[in-house]
Amino acid sequence: MHRRLGERNLSYRQLLDQVRYQHAQDMLQTSRMSVEQIAFSLGYSEMAAFTHAFIRWSGRSPSSFRRRPIDDS
């Protein structure tokens, strides 16, 4: 797996981040789960860690994304 990821210039951590971000977006848009429940379902043990990661991925907080998923800029 490491060799194949390396061929695509990806690390396991980058792949995990991509999958988590995609799932987070989907759950924020389609579920009624709280942001905290979404964080825990994605494997985060602390809400702050999920919020920090989501801001790194999208430039916005999960709550902000949930209120307005599509950025107009």
Secondary structure as UniProt FT lines:
FT   HELIX           2..7
FT   TURN            8..9
FT   HELIX           12..30
FT   HELIX           35..41
FT   TURN            42..43
FT   HELIX           47..58
FT   HELIX           62..67
//
